[in-house]
Amino acid sequence: MTLNIAIIGYGYWGPNLARNFAKLSGASVVGIVDRDPERRSLASSAYPEIEVVNDLSELSTQPQAVVIATPVHSHAGIALDCLRSGMNVLVEKPLSISYDDALAIKAEAEKSGLLAMVDHTFLYTGAVQKIKELTDSGEIGDLNYIDSTRINLGLFQNDVDVFWDLAPHDLSIAIAVIPSRPVSVHAIGACHTSSGLANMGFLIVGFENGCTLHINVSWVSPVKMRNMIFGGDKKMILYNDMEPSEKIRVYDSGYDITEADEKRKCLVEYRMGDIFVPKISQVEALYGVASDFVNSIANKGTPISNIDLGCEVVRILEAAKKSIETGLKVDV
């Protein structure tokens, strides 16, 4: 059975979604929706065989599922309307602009017996899948920390700050990899424009098992960096998403600490071993998202980027906003 799908929003991310769903077996893109005439013109040129309209209600074929790639503030309203109309939904990250809205989407999906999923694309990259495999297997030992840098020059957003724009990537990866729940959030943000929206900042998330996540995000860096370090007590992983081929390096390096005396002075012994570069899948991550969405609907399964994970990301982002406003660490 072929699943009829509509793409809502043909701005920055919409064309990528349309391209991957258009080539997916088991799915048929029956419509592209955008309120901007110029974007509709571009969609029509790229996909002359697909109906392109101003509003979802104008489609001649009723979709069974929709993919929402609109501004963040509109996610919840569109998703809830579609769920109530009997359509499964895939929502671009982050799921919503508030935790209450995220929970409302989850509740409506469960009530309707439909799938609500979030497009946290990085969970479907070969690199992150390999990292999860290495951490789940115990290869690197107990995960003590994740240190992430996600910085570049622009693109300034008008409706969300840099945390809501960039940090969902790192948060979704951390939540998928760390076998524990987040319990505290401390964020510091800085704004260098009149918008009042932070354009750079630092986020620290504490987990129940003692693992710490540190994220550095910025729209005002002269260089683009996409690095994550996963520090285990046996081995460590460096994930450099800017690296074209060797995105992951596993370091057989670390340190051992022993108590030296009654004054609790520590002796530290360092271990420098081999570096291993594992082979990773080269399948486009967004194609994995599209496949997981369609297969989860067909098989009534739970996708990798499921609604619970999407809600948790929003919960942390909302706590980060509160932390910036108060200057205090926030329990979650």
C-alpha positions in Angstrom: 0.0 0.0 0.0 1.3 3.4 -1.0 1.2 6.2 1.6 0.0 9.6 0.3 2.1 12.4 1.8 2.0 16.2 1.6 5.0 18.5 2.3 3.9 21.6 4.2 6.6 24.3 3.8 9.0 24.6 0.9 11.5 27.0 2.4 15.0 26.1 3.6 14.4 22.4 4.5 11.3 21.6 2.5 13.1 20.9 -0.8 15.4 18.4 0.9 12.4 16.6 2.4 10.5 16.6 -0.9 13.6 15.2 -2.7 13.9 12.2 -0.3 10.2 11.4 0.0 9.8 11.6 -3.8 12.3 8.8 -4.3 11.0 6.6 -1.5 9.2 3.4 -2.4 6.0 2.9 -0.5 5.2 6.6 -0.4 3.8 9.1 -2.9 4.1 12.9 -2.5 0.7 14.1 -3.6 1.2 17.7 -2.7 3.5 20.6 -1.7 2.0 23.4 0.3 3.5 26.9 0.7 1.9 30.3 1.1 4.8 32.1 -0.7 4.1 32.3 -4.5 7.8 32.3 -5.2 8.4 29.1 -3.3 5.3 27.5 -5.0 6.8 28.5 -8.3 10.1 26.8 -7.4 8.3 23.7 -6.2 6.3 23.5 -9.4 9.4 23.8 -11.5 11.2 21.0 -9.6 8.1 18.7 -9.4 5.8 19.4 -12.3 4.0 16.1 -11.6 3.1 17.1 -8.0 0.2 19.4 -7.1 1.5 22.6 -5.5 -1.0 24.7 -3.5 -1.4 27.6 -1.1 -3.3 25.6 1.5 -3.6 21.9 2.5 -7.4 22.0 2.0 -6.8 22.8 -1.7 -5.2 19.4 -2.5 -7.4 17.2 -4.7 -5.9 14.0 -3.1 -6.3 13.7 0.7 -2.9 12.8 2.2 -2.6 10.2 4.9 0.5 11.9 6.3 2.1 15.3 6.3 5.7 16.5 6.7 5.8 19.9 8.4 8.7 22.2 7.5 7.4 25.6 8.6 8.7 28.2 11.1 9.0 26.8 14.6 6.1 28.8 16.1 3.7 27.3 13.7 4.6 23.6 14.3 2.2 22.9 17.1 -0.9 24.4 15.4 -0.4 22.7 12.1 0.5 19.3 13.7 -2.5 19.3 16.0 -4.9 20.3 13.1 -3.5 17.5 10.9 -3.7 14.9 13.6 -7.3 15.9 14.4 -8.0 15.5 10.7 -6.6 11.9 10.7 -3.2 12.5 9.3 0.2 11.2 10.6 2.8 13.9 11.1 6.5 14.3 10.8 7.6 17.7 12.2 10.9 19.4 11.5 13.0 20.0 14.6 12.3 21.3 17.2 8.9 19.8 17.7 7.4 23.0 19.1 8.2 26.2 20.8 7.0 25.1 24.3 6.9 21.9 26.3 3.1 22.1 26.8 2.6 22.2 23.0 4.9 19.2 22.6 2.9 17.2 25.1 -0.3 18.3 23.4 1.0 16.9 20.1 2.0 13.6 21.8 -1.4 13.3 23.5 -3.4 14.0 20.3 -1.3 11.4 18.4 -1.9 8.8 21.1 -5.6 9.6 21.3 -6.0 9.3 17.5 -3.9 6.2 17.1 -1.6 8.1 14.7 2.2 8.6 14.4 3.8 11.8 15.5 7.5 11.9 14.8 10.3 14.6 14.8 12.9 15.1 12.2 16.1 14.9 14.2 18.1 14.1 11.1 21.5 13.5 12.8 20.2 10.4 14.6 20.1 8.8 11.1 23.6 9.6 10.1 26.1 6.7 9.8 28.3 8.5 12.2 25.8 8.8 15.1 24.6 5.3 14.5 28.1 4.0 14.9 28.7 6.2 18.0 25.5 4.7 19.6 26.7 1.2 18.7 30.1 1.9 20.3 28.6 3.3 23.5 25.8 0.7 23.8 28.3 -2.2 23.4 30.6 -0.9 26.2 33.5 -0.3 23.8 34.3 3.1 25.4 33.3 2.1 28.9 31.0 4.3 31.0 30.2 7.6 29.2 31.4 10.4 31.5 30.8 13.5 29.3 29.9 14.8 25.9 31.5 18.1 24.8 30.0 19.7 21.7 30.8 22.7 19.5 28.3 23.8 16.9 29.3 27.2 15.6 29.2 29.2 12.4 28.6 32.7 10.9 24.8 33.1 10.6 22.0 32.3 9.8 20.2 34.6 12.2 16.6 33.5 12.9 13.7 35.8 13.5 11.6 33.7 15.8 14.0 31.6 17.8 17.4 32.1 19.4 20.6 30.1 18.7 19.8 27.4 21.3 16.5 26.5 19.6 18.1 26.6 16.2 21.3 24.6 16.7 21.2 22.8 20.1 18.4 20.4 19.1 21.0 18.4 17.0 23.3 17.9 20.0 20.5 17.3 22.5 18.9 14.6 20.4 22.2 12.8 19.9 23.0 13.0 23.7 19.5 11.8 24.7 19.8 8.9 22.3 23.3 7.9 23.5 23.3 8.6 27.3 21.4 5.8 29.2 19.9 8.2 31.7 17.5 11.1 32.0 18.5 14.8 32.2 18.0 16.3 35.6 19.5 19.8 35.4 20.1 22.6 32.9 22.3 25.7 33.1 22.5 28.1 30.2 24.3 31.4 29.4 23.4 33.3 26.3 24.5 36.6 24.7 22.7 38.8 22.2 24.6 41.3 20.0 21.6 42.6 18.1 18.4 44.5 19.0 16.3 41.3 18.6 16.7 40.1 22.2 17.5 36.6 20.9 20.8 35.1 22.0 23.1 34.6 19.0 25.8 32.7 21.0 25.8 30.7 24.2 26.7 27.7 26.4 24.5 25.0 27.7 25.3 22.4 30.4 22.9 19.5 31.0 23.4 17.2 33.9 22.1 13.6 33.7 21.0 11.4 36.5 23.9 8.9 36.1 26.4 11.7 36.5 27.2 12.2 32.8 27.5 15.9 31.7 26.7 17.4 28.3 28.3 20.7 27.4 27.2 22.5 24.2 28.7 25.6 22.6 26.5 27.2 20.0 27.0 30.4 18.0 25.8 32.3 14.9 28.8 34.7 15.2 31.8 32.5 14.7 34.3 33.2 11.8 34.6 29.5 11.2 32.1 26.6 11.0 32.7 23.8 13.4 30.7 20.7 14.1 32.6 18.7 16.7 31.5 16.3 19.5 33.7 14.5 22.0 32.3 11.5 23.8 34.5 10.8 26.8 34.3 7.3 28.2 36.4 5.8 31.0 38.0 3.3 28.6 38.1 5.1 25.3 37.0 8.4 23.7 35.4 9.3 20.4 35.9 12.4 18.3 33.0 13.1 15.9 33.8 15.8 13.3 30.9 16.3 11.0 32.9 18.6 8.8 35.3 15.8 7.9 34.3 14.4 4.5 35.4 10.8 5.1 36.8 10.1 8.5 34.0 11.6 10.6 34.7 9.4 13.6 37.9 8.6 15.4 38.1 6.3 18.4 41.0 7.1 20.7 42.3 4.4 23.0 43.3 7.2 25.4 42.3 8.3 28.8 43.4 8.7 32.4 43.5 6.8 35.7 43.2 8.6 39.0 44.3 7.2 42.4 44.1 8.8 45.8 47.6 9.7 46.9 47.2 10.5 50.6 44.8 11.6 53.4 44.7 15.1 51.9 42.9 13.7 48.9 45.6 14.8 46.5 45.2 12.8 43.3 47.8 11.0 41.2 46.8 11.0 37.5 48.2 8.5 35.0 47.6 9.2 31.3 47.1 6.5 28.7 47.8 7.3 25.0 47.0 4.4 22.7 45.9 3.7 19.1 43.5 5.7 17.0 40.8 3.7 15.2 38.7 5.0 12.3 35.6 2.8 11.9 33.7 2.4 8.6 30.3 4.1 8.7 27.2 4.0 6.4 27.1 6.6 3.6 23.3 6.5 3.2 21.8 10.0 3.3 20.4 10.6 6.8 17.2 12.4 5.6 16.4 9.3 3.4 16.6 7.3 6.7 14.2 9.7 8.3 11.7 9.4 5.5 12.0 5.6 5.5 11.6 5.4 9.2 8.5 7.6 9.1 6.8 5.5 6.3 7.8 2.1 7.8 6.7 3.1 11.3 3.3 4.1 10.0 3.0 0.9 8.0 4.1 -1.4 10.8 2.8 0.6 13.7 6.3 0.8 15.1 8.3 3.3 17.1 10.7 5.4 15.0 14.2 6.2 16.2 13.4 9.9 16.4 10.2 9.3 18.3 7.8 11.7 20.0 9.2 11.1 23.5 12.7 12.1 22.4 11.2 15.2 20.6 9.4 16.2 23.8 12.5 15.8 25.9 14.5 18.1 23.6 11.9 20.8 23.9 11.8 20.3 27.7 15.5 21.0 27.9 15.3 24.0 25.6 12.5 25.5 27.6 14.6 25.0 30.8 17.6 26.7 29.1 15.5 29.7 28.3 14.4 29.9 31.9 18.0 29.5 33.1 19.2 32.4 30.8 16.4 34.6 32.1 17.1 33.9 35.8 20.9 33.2 35.7 20.3 30.1 37.7 20.6 26.3 37.1 17.2 24.8 36.5 16.1 21.4 37.6 14.1 19.4 35.0 
